[in-house]
Amino acid sequence: MAKIDNLVQNFLAQKKIAVVGVSDKRDTGCNLAYTKFKDSGYQVFAVNPRISTFNEAPCYADLKSIPEPPDAVFILANPKVTEEIVQQCVDLGIKHVWMHCMMGTKPGLAAGMTSVSQSAVEMCAINGIEVIPGSCPNQFLNPDGGHKFMLGMWKLFGFMKVK
């Protein structure tokens, strides 16, 4: 379990976080993550190519559009988008990526409810990017009752393992 904890600590030690997948159509876990990062003192950049503002702040089409590269990137989007975003991380020299998955970090779980792309995870490894392939920062940033419960369950059942 120590590896996931170390990866989370390293990710959360970064100061500038891009949040990919915010939505103006509905409340999402991504929107909550954006708010939690912001409320926790991070400089946060919203990323979604469909919208120009999010929560009264600029929203960027992609990572390359952000005026200053973020230190880390959280992704809650289709796995195909994850691959594109990781390529941008490689191009920009970003070394911390978190791919959301509702069902912890165990490969193969909840294939339809994940942002994890195995090819993107491999791309991270090849390029020296620390990656958390699953889980959710909302479980670690002042978690509400539901996220505390999920974190406990995923650890209990071994869904929080990272190779």
N, C-alpha and C positions, 0 to 999 in steps of 0.2 A: 504494500500500500504506500510505502514511502515515496516511490517514484512519482505517482500522481500528485501527492502532496507537494513534492519539490517542484514539479512542473507548474502547479497552480501558484505557488509562492513566487517563482521566477516570473510568471506572466503578470501577476498582480503587483510586482515590484516596478513594472514599467509605468511611465507617467502619461504617455499619450496613446490612447486606444481608439482604433477605428472599429466601428460596429457596423458590420455589413448585413443588410437585410431588414432595416427598420421599415415600418409600414405606416402610411397615412390612411389606410383603408380599415384597419382594425387593430385592437390591442394585441400585441404579440409578446412572446418571451424575449424577443430581440429588443423591442421597445423598452421592456422592463430592464433589460441588461444595460441599455443606453442610460436610462435614468439612474440605475444603481451605481454605475461607474461615475457618472456626473456628480451624484450626491456624495460619493466617497472621495471626491476631490481630484479625480482624473480629468485631464483635458480629453474631451471625447469628440470624435468626428463621425457623423452619420453618413452611411453610404447606401445609396439606392439610385440607380440610373433613371427611375421614373419620376422622382420628385426633386425639387430644388431647395426646399426647406423642410426641417423636421424640428418640432418643439421650438419654433422661432429661431432656429439656428440654421446655417447653411447645410445642405445635404449634397454630398458629392456623388458624381456618377461612378467613380471608381477610385482606387487608392492613389493613382497617379494624379488625380485632380486635386487632392488635398494639398494646400499650400506648403506644409512641412510634413515630411513622412512621419507616420506614427511609429511608436516603438513596438506596438503589438496590434494584432488584428483578431477580433472575435467575429465568427461567421455563423449566421443562422440563415441558410439559404439552400437551394437545391445543390446537390453534390457537383453537378456540372459547373455551377457558378463557383463553387469552392475551388475547383481546379484552376479556373481563370484568376481568382483572387490570389491563390498561392503563387501562380506564375508572376503576378504583380509584386508579391512579397519578395520573391527571388530577385526580380529586376530592381527593386528599391532597397534591397539589403535589410529587409525587416526580418528579425530573428525569433519572433514569438507569435504563434498562431494557435487559436482555440477554435475547433470545429464543434458546434453544438450537436448533441445527441440526447434525446429525451431519456434514453435507456442506458445511461452510464457510458462506459468505454469498451465494453466487451464486443469484439467484432461480430457482425451478423445480427445483432439484436435490433429490432424495430427498423428494418431496412427502409421503410417508407416514412420514418419520422427522424431522419438524420441529415446532417449537413456533411457528414464524414464521407470522403472519397478516398478509397485506398490508394489510388494513383497519386492523389494530392498529398497523402501522408508520406508516400515513398518519395515524392518530389521534395518534401520538407527534409526528410532524412538525408537525401543526396546533397542538399544545399545547406546543411548545418542549421536548419530552422528547428527550434524546439516546438513540438506540436502536442497539443492535448486533443486526441481524436475522440471526442465525446464529452459527455457531462455538460454542465451549465455553470457559468460564473454566478448566476443567481443563487446557487447553493452555497457560495462562499462569501458573497458581499452582503452582509447584514441580511441573511436569509429569512424569509417569512416561514411560517409553520409548514406549509406544503413543501418548500424546497429543503428545509431541514429534514423532514420525513423522507423525501426522495433520496437525499444523500445518505442517510442512515440505512435505508433499504438497499441501495445499490452497493454500499460497502458490505453489508451483511451477506448479500447474495453473490458477492464477488464480481459485480458488474463495473467496478471502478478500477480494473486492472489495466495497466499500460505496459506493453512489452518493453 
